[in-house]
Amino acid sequence: MSLVTPHSSVSTTSGADVSSPSRPFRTRTLATATAVALAAGALPALASAASAAPQRAAHEVRADFNGDGYEDLAVGAPYATVGGKTRAGYVAVLYGSAVGLSARKVYSQASAGVPGAVEEGDLFGSRLTTADLDGDGYTDLLVESGNERWSQGGIARQGSRTVLWGGSKGVDSGTLLPAEGAGIGQAYRTVAGDFDGDGHQDLAHNGRVLFGPFGRDGRPANTQDGADFSDGDLNTVAAAVGDTDGDGVDDIVTLARTYDPDDEGDYGTYVYYARGGHDGLRAPVRLSDLTGPPADTVALGDLDGDHRADLVVGGAYLRIVHSGPRGLVAGAPQVITQDTPGVPGSQEAGDEFGRSVSVRDVDGDGCADIVAGIPYEDFGRVRNAGTFAVVPGGRSGATGAGTKVFSQDSTDVPGTAESGDAFGSTTYLVDGNGDGRAEPVVGAPGEDAGAGALWVFPGRTTARGSFAVTARTLGTVATGAGLGAALPD
């Protein structure tokens, strides 16, 4: 396809030529977008008693697309068939209410107001990020199309990022973000947060920060170039945002790997920490005590209730670094495995305890808890069926004590554990009923031979009231959709 946008920007790679304005340039142009027609319907939900929400960290911008005060959930099915086009992809939004997630809307590049056209292999919905980018009080949804082919400035591009703008009726319009630089690749791993402490949500990827508020043409108020996530030629595979030092400005932790393996076939794994400040992101620092062991993801959240975000690194097991007044500092991490007292199961090679990790307060005690996906857990001859664990936080942090583990074979969980489901491949936490306690959300993109599905656990630390969201629920094509493969960063 050929999507032509009117503006050009700069490359995000380190050392790129800079042609975009730098701080404090603030001009922007607004453009009106068209409304999106979306199909709506009902989902099961569980009422819950309200309780006072704990103080939110600086980075916790609620994903409330329609501004009704209840959090909403977006999920990607990037391999779904849309309009007969395989692997075109779509995104579903499940809207919160007083009784939890109770309505759904599905949109793709076939929806009115969404830029582009449905094409085979676009992978619309391959990554998702939420933030109020234009500062109007409604959360917006950044959707990556990992293989979108388009052009700008006479240059062929691959990969795109589209903002679906929130409003009083939910997501109702879209804008393609302008290409950055002269490079072909535009599918950047992007995170959102307030990286300069001005109260506006920003976007960042390796090499660049786009400062909000954004115009409806997709252009930021300002940019910061040279904002690298690591200090070498490394591949950023995961990133997390949080206020680690309690200064009200968001920081970024990234997980990076070497592009090529060593002689033994292993990849070097490194964790970097870039603090935010009133001038934007500072230079990244390598957390050397976390170098080495293979890892898959990082997450930030206040595990001990001191109002500073702590770091959880997930992979074969969990590694935790607690923050202090100076943020994250050197020191050996705390380790939690499936052999840690209080954690059900046993540590086995290949289970991947923490392949996916989300951190937020589940039980309302003011301390964040850890939801860790274990997608390759086996049940006898049932291989890679998957489970997930809820590891409680507390005033002493997370210790493993009181951990609960759930699978599709658990009582009250819909479905049956089957080989290749990879239940727990993705995780998320959403407060769908506004009671200040987050509900675990778990994806299994391998469910039903790759159709995929999503599970919501309103009971939080129990499976009572849990329900599944499938292609049938959404009225979409199931075959090979990979529903649940993408949840917001």
VEXDREN-2710 file (C-alpha; in Angstrom, 1 decimal):
% VEXDREN-2710
k/r/px/py/pz
1/MET/0.0/0.0/0.0
2/SER/1.1/3.6/-0.2
3/LEU/0.3/5.8/2.8
4/VAL/1.8/9.2/2.2
5/THR/2.1/11.5/5.2
6/PRO/3.0/15.2/4.8
7/HIS/5.8/15.6/7.3
8/SER/9.3/14.0/7.7
9/SER/11.2/13.5/10.9
10/VAL/14.6/12.1/11.9
11/SER/16.2/8.7/12.3
12/THR/16.0/7.1/15.7
13/THR/19.4/5.3/15.5
14/SER/22.4/6.5/17.5
15/GLY/24.5/9.0/15.6
16/ALA/21.7/9.8/13.0
17/ASP/21.5/13.1/11.2
18/VAL/19.3/15.4/13.2
19/SER/16.9/17.7/11.2
20/SER/14.1/18.0/13.7
21/PRO/13.7/20.9/16.1
22/SER/15.1/20.4/19.6
23/ARG/13.8/21.7/23.0
24/PRO/12.2/24.2/23.7
25/PHE/10.4/24.3/20.3
26/ARG/6.7/23.9/21.0
27/THR/4.7/24.6/17.8
28/ARG/2.3/22.0/16.4
29/THR/-0.5/21.7/14.0
30/LEU/-3.8/20.0/14.7
31/ALA/-5.7/18.0/12.1
32/THR/-9.3/16.7/12.4
33/ALA/-9.7/13.0/11.9
34/THR/-12.7/10.9/11.0
35/ALA/-14.8/8.8/13.4
36/VAL/-14.4/5.1/13.5
37/ALA/-17.5/2.8/13.2
38/LEU/-17.0/-0.1/15.6
39/ALA/-19.1/-3.1/16.6
40/ALA/-20.1/-3.3/20.3
41/GLY/-21.4/-6.1/22.5
42/ALA/-21.4/-7.5/26.0
43/LEU/-18.9/-9.5/28.0
44/PRO/-19.2/-11.4/31.3
45/ALA/-18.2/-9.3/34.3
46/LEU/-18.1/-9.7/38.0
47/ALA/-19.2/-7.1/40.5
48/SER/-16.8/-6.3/43.3
49/ALA/-16.9/-4.3/46.5
50/ALA/-15.2/-1.0/46.2
51/SER/-12.2/-0.1/48.2
52/ALA/-9.9/2.9/48.4
53/ALA/-7.2/2.9/45.6
54/PRO/-3.6/3.3/46.7
55/GLN/-1.6/6.3/45.6
56/ARG/-0.7/5.9/42.0
57/ALA/2.9/6.1/40.8
58/ALA/3.8/8.8/38.3
59/HIS/3.8/6.4/35.3
60/GLU/0.4/4.8/36.0
61/VAL/-1.8/6.6/33.4
62/ARG/-5.0/4.6/33.4
63/ALA/-6.1/3.2/30.1
64/ASP/-9.5/4.9/30.0
65/PHE/-10.3/5.4/26.4
66/ASN/-13.8/6.9/26.9
67/GLY/-13.2/8.9/30.1
68/ASP/-15.9/7.3/32.2
69/GLY/-13.5/6.7/35.1
70/TYR/-13.1/2.9/34.5
71/GLU/-10.0/1.4/33.0
72/ASP/-10.2/-0.3/29.6
73/LEU/-8.2/-3.1/28.1
74/ALA/-6.8/-3.4/24.6
75/VAL/-5.6/-6.7/23.1
76/GLY/-4.0/-7.4/19.8
77/ALA/-4.6/-10.3/17.3
78/PRO/-1.8/-9.4/14.8
79/TYR/-2.1/-12.7/12.8
80/ALA/-5.9/-12.5/12.3
81/THR/-7.6/-12.7/9.0
82/VAL/-9.5/-9.6/8.2
83/GLY/-11.6/-9.2/5.1
84/GLY/-10.1/-12.4/3.7
85/LYS/-6.5/-11.0/4.1
86/THR/-4.4/-13.4/6.3
87/ARG/-2.2/-11.9/9.0
88/ALA/-3.7/-8.5/8.5
89/GLY/-4.5/-8.1/12.2
90/TYR/-6.9/-6.3/14.5
91/VAL/-7.2/-4.8/18.0
92/ALA/-10.1/-5.3/20.4
93/VAL/-10.9/-2.9/23.2
94/LEU/-12.8/-4.2/26.3
95/TYR/-14.4/-1.3/28.2
96/GLY/-14.5/-1.1/32.0
97/SER/-17.6/-0.4/34.0
98/ALA/-19.0/-0.6/37.6
99/VAL/-19.2/-4.4/37.0
100/GLY/-15.8/-4.7/35.3
101/LEU/-15.0/-5.3/31.6
102/SER/-18.5/-5.4/30.1
103/ALA/-18.4/-4.3/26.5
104/ARG/-16.1/-4.8/23.5
105/LYS/-15.2/-3.1/20.3
106/VAL/-13.1/-4.4/17.5
107/TYR/-11.2/-2.3/14.9
108/SER/-8.8/-2.9/12.1
109/GLN/-7.5/-1.0/9.1
110/ALA/-11.0/-1.7/7.6
111/SER/-12.6/0.5/10.3
112/ALA/-13.7/4.0/9.2
113/GLY/-11.2/6.6/10.3
114/VAL/-8.2/4.2/10.7
115/PRO/-5.5/5.0/8.3
116/GLY/-4.4/2.5/5.6
117/ALA/-6.1/-0.5/4.1
118/VAL/-6.3/-4.1/5.2
119/GLU/-3.5/-6.1/3.5
120/GLU/-2.1/-9.5/3.9
121/GLY/0.8/-9.6/6.4
122/ASP/0.5/-6.1/7.8
123/LEU/0.4/-7.5/11.4
124/PHE/-1.8/-4.6/12.7
125/GLY/-1.8/-4.9/16.5
126/SER/1.7/-6.5/16.9
127/ARG/2.5/-4.1/19.8
128/LEU/0.3/-1.8/21.9
129/THR/1.0/1.3/24.0
130/THR/-1.4/3.4/25.9
131/ALA/-1.1/7.1/26.9
132/ASP/-3.1/10.4/26.8
133/LEU/-0.9/11.8/24.0
134/ASP/-2.9/14.9/23.2
135/GLY/-3.7/15.9/26.8
136/ASP/-7.5/15.9/26.4
137/GLY/-8.1/13.6/29.3
138/TYR/-8.8/10.5/27.2
139/THR/-6.3/7.7/26.9
140/ASP/-5.1/7.0/23.3
141/LEU/-3.9/3.7/21.9
142/LEU/-0.7/3.4/19.9
143/VAL/-0.9/0.4/17.6
144/GLU/2.1/-1.0/15.7
145/SER/1.7/-2.7/12.4
146/GLY/5.0/-4.7/12.4
147/ASN/5.1/-5.4/8.6
148/GLU/3.1/-2.5/7.1
149/ARG/4.5/-1.4/3.7
150/TRP/4.0/2.2/2.9
151/SER/5.9/5.3/1.8
152/GLN/6.7/8.8/2.9
153/GLY/8.9/11.4/1.2
154/GLY/9.4/9.0/-1.7
155/ILE/11.0/6.4/0.6
156/ALA/9.6/2.9/1.0
157/ARG/8.9/2.1/4.7
158/GLN/8.2/-1.1/6.6
159/GLY/6.4/-1.1/9.9
160/SER/4.1/1.7/11.1
161/ARG/2.6/3.2/14.3
162/THR/-1.0/4.5/14.3
163/VAL/-2.5/6.5/17.1
164/LEU/-6.2/5.6/17.8
165/TRP/-7.5/8.6/19.7
166/GLY/-9.7/8.2/22.7
167/GLY/-12.9/10.3/23.2
168/SER/-16.2/10.3/25.0
169/LYS/-17.4/7.4/22.9
170/GLY/-14.2/5.5/23.2
171/VAL/-11.6/5.1/20.4
172/ASP/-13.1/6.9/17.4
173/SER/-10.4/8.1/15.0
174/GLY/-6.8/7.4/13.9
175/THR/-3.6/9.1/12.8
176/LEU/-0.6/7.5/11.2
177/LEU/2.6/8.8/13.0
178/PRO/5.0/10.4/10.5
179/ALA/8.0/8.4/9.5
180/GLU/11.2/9.2/11.4
181/GLY/14.3/9.7/9.2
182/ALA/15.3/8.1/5.9
183/GLY/15.3/4.6/7.2
184/ILE/13.0/1.8/6.0
185/GLY/12.1/0.4/9.4
186/GLN/9.5/2.2/11.4
187/ALA/8.3/-0.4/13.8
188/TYR/10.0/0.9/17.0
189/ARG/9.6/-0.6/20.4
190/THR/7.9/2.4/22.0
191/VAL/7.0/3.1/25.6
192/ALA/5.0/6.0/27.1
193/GLY/5.6/8.1/30.2
194/ASP/6.3/11.6/31.5
195/PHE/10.0/11.7/30.9
196/ASP/10.5/15.5/31.6
197/GLY/8.0/16.0/34.4
198/ASP/5.9/18.5/32.7
199/GLY/2.6/16.6/33.2
200/HIS/2.3/15.6/29.6
201/GLN/2.7/12.0/28.3
202/ASP/5.6/11.4/26.0
203/LEU/6.7/8.5/23.8
204/ALA/10.2/7.1/23.7
205/HIS/12.1/4.5/21.7
206/ASN/15.8/3.7/21.4
207/GLY/17.5/7.0/20.3
208/ARG/14.6/9.4/20.6
209/VAL/11.9/10.9/22.9
210/LEU/8.8/12.5/21.4
211/PHE/7.4/14.9/24.0
212/GLY/3.7/15.6/24.4
213/PRO/1.3/16.9/24.0
214/PHE/0.9/15.6/20.5
215/GLY/-1.2/17.2/17.8
216/ARG/-3.9/15.2/16.0
217/ASP/-1.6/15.1/13.0
218/GLY/0.7/12.9/15.1
219/ARG/3.5/15.4/15.6
220/PRO/5.0/15.9/19.1
221/ALA/5.4/19.3/20.8
222/ASN/9.2/18.7/21.0
223/THR/11.8/16.0/20.6
224/GLN/15.0/14.8/22.2
225/ASP/17.5/13.0/20.0
226/GLY/20.4/10.8/21.1
227/ALA/18.2/9.4/23.9
228/ASP/19.7/5.9/23.6
229/PHE/18.3/3.0/25.7
230/SER/21.7/1.3/25.9
231/ASP/25.4/2.1/25.3
232/GLY/26.3/-0.2/22.5
233/ASP/25.1/-1.9/19.3
234/LEU/22.4/-4.0/21.1
235/ASN/18.9/-5.1/20.3
236/THR/16.3/-3.7/22.7
237/VAL/13.9/-6.6/23.5
238/ALA/11.9/-5.2/26.4
239/ALA/11.3/-1.9/28.2
240/ALA/9.5/-0.7/31.3
241/VAL/8.5/2.7/32.6
242/GLY/8.2/3.9/36.2
243/ASP/9.3/6.5/38.8
244/THR/12.1/4.7/40.5
245/ASP/13.3/7.6/42.7
246/GLY/10.1/9.2/43.7
247/ASP/10.8/12.6/42.0
248/GLY/7.6/12.6/39.9
249/VAL/9.5/12.0/36.6
250/ASP/9.4/8.7/34.8
251/ASP/12.4/6.6/34.2
252/ILE/13.0/3.7/31.7
253/VAL/14.6/0.3/32.3
254/THR/15.4/-1.7/29.1
255/LEU/16.5/-5.3/28.5
256/ALA/19.0/-5.6/25.6
257/ARG/20.7/-8.5/23.8
258/THR/23.6/-8.8/21.4
259/TYR/22.4/-9.3/17.8
260/ASP/24.6/-12.4/17.4
261/PRO/25.3/-15.4/19.6
262/ASP/28.7/-16.4/21.0
263/ASP/30.5/-19.6/20.1
264/GLU/28.3/-21.5/22.5
265/GLY/25.1/-20.1/20.9
266/ASP/24.3/-17.8/23.8
267/TYR/23.3/-14.1/23.5
268/GLY/24.7/-11.5/25.8
269/THR/21.9/-10.0/28.0
270/TYR/22.1/-6.6/29.6
271/VAL/19.8/-4.3/31.7
272/TYR/20.1/-0.6/31.3
273/TYR/18.6/2.2/33.4
274/ALA/17.9/5.8/32.0
275/ARG/16.5/8.3/34.5
276/GLY/14.1/11.0/33.5
277/GLY/14.6/14.7/34.4
278/HIS/13.4/18.1/33.5
279/ASP/15.6/18.1/30.4
280/GLY/14.4/14.6/29.3
281/LEU/16.1/11.2/29.5
282/ARG/19.7/11.0/30.9
283/ALA/22.3/8.7/29.5
284/PRO/21.7/5.0/30.2
285/VAL/23.6/3.2/32.9
286/ARG/24.2/-0.5/32.8
287/LEU/23.0/-2.4/35.9
288/SER/26.0/-4.8/35.9
289/ASP/24.6/-7.1/38.6
290/LEU/21.9/-8.1/36.2
291/THR/24.2/-8.9/33.3
292/GLY/24.5/-12.4/32.0
293/PRO/21.6/-14.8/32.8
294/PRO/19.1/-15.0/29.9
295/ALA/16.0/-12.9/30.4
296/ASP/12.9/-12.1/28.5
297/THR/11.2/-9.0/30.0
298/VAL/11.4/-6.3/32.6
299/ALA/8.6/-4.6/34.7
300/LEU/8.5/-1.8/37.2
301/GLY/6.2/-1.4/40.2
302/ASP/6.2/-0.4/43.9
303/LEU/6.5/-3.8/45.5
304/ASP/7.1/-2.5/49.1
305/GLY/4.8/0.5/49.2
306/ASP/7.6/3.2/49.5
307/HIS/6.2/5.1/46.4
308/ARG/9.2/4.2/44.3
309/ALA/9.0/1.7/41.5
310/ASP/11.1/-1.5/41.9
311/LEU/12.5/-3.6/39.1
312/VAL/11.5/-7.1/38.2
313/VAL/13.4/-9.0/35.5
314/GLY/11.7/-12.1/34.2
315/GLY/13.1/-15.1/32.3
316/ALA/13.9/-18.5/33.7
317/TYR/13.1/-17.0/37.1
318/LEU/12.4/-13.6/38.7
319/ARG/15.1/-11.2/39.8
320/ILE/14.1/-8.2/41.8
321/VAL/16.0/-4.9/42.5
322/HIS/14.5/-2.5/45.0
323/SER/14.6/1.2/44.5
324/GLY/15.8/3.8/47.0
325/PRO/16.1/7.6/47.1
326/ARG/18.7/7.4/44.4
327/GLY/16.6/5.1/42.3
328/LEU/18.0/1.7/41.2
329/VAL/21.6/1.2/42.4
330/ALA/24.2/-1.6/42.2
331/GLY/23.7/-4.7/44.2
332/ALA/22.9/-8.4/43.9
333/PRO/19.2/-8.9/43.0
334/GLN/16.8/-10.9/45.0
335/VAL/15.8/-14.1/43.2
336/ILE/12.5/-15.9/43.2
337/THR/12.2/-19.3/41.5
338/GLN/9.6/-22.1/41.5
339/ASP/11.7/-23.7/44.3
340/THR/11.4/-20.6/46.5
341/PRO/9.4/-21.4/49.7
342/GLY/5.8/-20.4/49.2
343/VAL/5.9/-20.8/45.4
344/PRO/3.9/-23.8/44.1
345/GLY/5.6/-26.2/41.7
346/SER/9.2/-26.9/41.0
347/GLN/11.9/-25.1/39.0
348/GLU/12.4/-27.0/35.7
349/ALA/14.4/-26.1/32.7
350/GLY/12.3/-24.5/29.9
351/ASP/9.3/-23.6/32.0
352/GLU/10.2/-19.9/31.8
353/PHE/8.9/-18.6/35.2
354/GLY/8.6/-14.9/34.2
355/ARG/8.5/-15.1/30.4
356/SER/6.0/-12.3/30.8
357/VAL/5.7/-10.1/33.9
358/SER/3.3/-7.4/35.0
359/VAL/3.4/-5.5/38.3
360/ARG/0.6/-3.6/40.1
361/ASP/-1.4/-3.8/43.3
362/VAL/-3.8/-6.7/43.0
363/ASP/-5.1/-7.0/46.6
364/GLY/-5.4/-3.3/47.6
365/ASP/-2.8/-3.2/50.3
366/GLY/-0.8/-0.4/48.8
367/CYS/2.0/-2.7/47.6
368/ALA/2.3/-3.9/44.0
369/ASP/2.1/-7.6/43.3
370/ILE/3.8/-9.6/40.5
371/VAL/1.9/-11.5/37.8
372/ALA/4.4/-13.9/36.1
373/GLY/3.5/-15.9/33.1
374/ILE/4.9/-19.5/32.9
375/PRO/3.9/-20.4/29.3
376/TYR/6.0/-23.5/28.8
377/GLU/4.9/-25.3/32.0
378/ASP/4.1/-29.0/31.2
379/PHE/1.4/-31.2/32.7
380/GLY/2.7/-34.7/32.2
381/ARG/2.6/-35.4/28.4
382/VAL/0.8/-32.1/27.9
383/ARG/3.7/-29.9/26.8
384/ASN/3.9/-26.1/26.9
385/ALA/0.4/-25.8/28.2
386/GLY/1.3/-22.9/30.5
387/THR/0.4/-21.4/33.9
388/PHE/0.7/-18.0/35.6
389/ALA/1.6/-17.0/39.1
390/VAL/0.5/-14.2/41.3
391/VAL/3.4/-13.3/43.7
392/PRO/2.3/-11.0/46.5
393/GLY/4.1/-7.8/47.4
394/GLY/4.3/-6.4/50.9
395/ARG/6.1/-4.0/53.2
396/SER/9.1/-6.3/52.8
397/GLY/8.6/-6.6/49.1
398/ALA/7.8/-9.8/47.2
399/THR/9.3/-12.9/48.9
400/GLY/7.4/-15.7/47.2
401/ALA/5.3/-16.4/50.3
402/GLY/1.6/-16.8/49.4
403/THR/2.1/-17.2/45.7
404/LYS/-0.9/-18.6/43.8
405/VAL/-0.6/-20.4/40.4
406/PHE/-3.4/-20.9/37.9
407/SER/-3.8/-22.8/34.7
408/GLN/-6.7/-23.8/32.4
409/ASP/-7.1/-26.9/34.5
410/SER/-7.6/-24.9/37.7
411/THR/-11.1/-24.9/39.2
412/ASP/-13.3/-22.1/37.7
413/VAL/-10.9/-21.3/34.8
414/PRO/-12.6/-21.8/31.4
415/GLY/-11.0/-24.2/29.0
416/THR/-8.6/-27.2/29.3
417/ALA/-4.8/-27.2/29.3
418/GLU/-3.5/-28.5/26.0
419/SER/-0.1/-28.8/24.4
420/GLY/1.1/-25.7/22.8
421/ASP/-1.5/-23.3/24.4
422/ALA/1.3/-21.2/25.9
423/PHE/-1.1/-19.9/28.5
424/GLY/0.7/-17.0/30.2
425/SER/2.7/-15.9/27.2
426/THR/1.4/-12.4/27.8
427/THR/0.2/-10.7/31.0
428/TYR/-1.4/-7.5/32.0
429/LEU/-3.2/-5.9/35.0
430/VAL/-6.3/-3.8/34.7
431/ASP/-8.7/-2.2/37.2
432/GLY/-11.8/-2.8/35.1
433/ASN/-14.3/-1.9/37.9
434/GLY/-12.5/1.0/39.5
435/ASP/-12.2/-0.5/43.0
436/GLY/-8.4/0.3/43.2
437/ARG/-7.4/-3.4/42.8
438/ALA/-6.1/-4.7/39.5
439/GLU/-7.3/-7.9/37.8
440/PRO/-4.8/-10.2/36.2
441/VAL/-5.2/-10.7/32.4
442/VAL/-3.4/-13.6/30.7
443/GLY/-3.0/-14.3/27.0
444/ALA/-2.6/-17.7/25.3
445/PRO/-1.9/-17.0/21.6
446/GLY/-1.4/-20.8/21.0
447/GLU/-4.9/-21.7/22.2
448/ASP/-6.9/-23.8/19.7
449/ALA/-4.1/-24.3/17.2
450/GLY/-3.1/-20.7/17.1
451/ALA/-6.5/-19.0/17.3
452/GLY/-5.5/-17.5/20.6
453/ALA/-7.6/-16.3/23.6
454/LEU/-7.5/-14.0/26.6
455/TRP/-8.5/-14.7/30.2
456/VAL/-9.6/-12.1/32.8
457/PHE/-9.4/-12.9/36.5
458/PRO/-11.8/-10.5/38.4
459/GLY/-11.2/-12.6/41.6
460/ARG/-7.5/-11.5/41.4
461/THR/-6.0/-14.1/43.8
462/THR/-8.7/-16.6/43.0
463/ALA/-10.2/-18.0/39.7
464/ARG/-13.8/-17.2/40.7
465/GLY/-15.6/-15.3/38.0
466/SER/-12.7/-15.7/35.5
467/PHE/-13.8/-15.6/31.8
468/ALA/-12.2/-16.1/28.4
469/VAL/-12.3/-13.8/25.4
470/THR/-12.1/-15.6/22.1
471/ALA/-12.7/-14.9/18.4
472/ARG/-16.2/-16.2/18.9
473/THR/-16.7/-13.6/21.7
474/LEU/-15.5/-10.9/19.4
475/GLY/-17.2/-12.1/16.2
476/THR/-13.9/-12.3/14.4
477/VAL/-12.1/-15.0/12.3
478/ALA/-10.4/-17.5/14.7
479/THR/-8.0/-19.3/12.4
480/GLY/-4.4/-18.5/13.3
481/ALA/-5.4/-15.1/14.8
482/GLY/-3.0/-15.3/17.7
483/LEU/-5.5/-13.4/19.9
484/GLY/-3.7/-12.3/23.1
485/ALA/-0.2/-12.1/21.5
486/ALA/-0.1/-8.4/22.3
487/LEU/-1.1/-6.6/25.4
488/PRO/-0.1/-3.0/26.2
489/ASP/3.4/-2.3/27.4
END
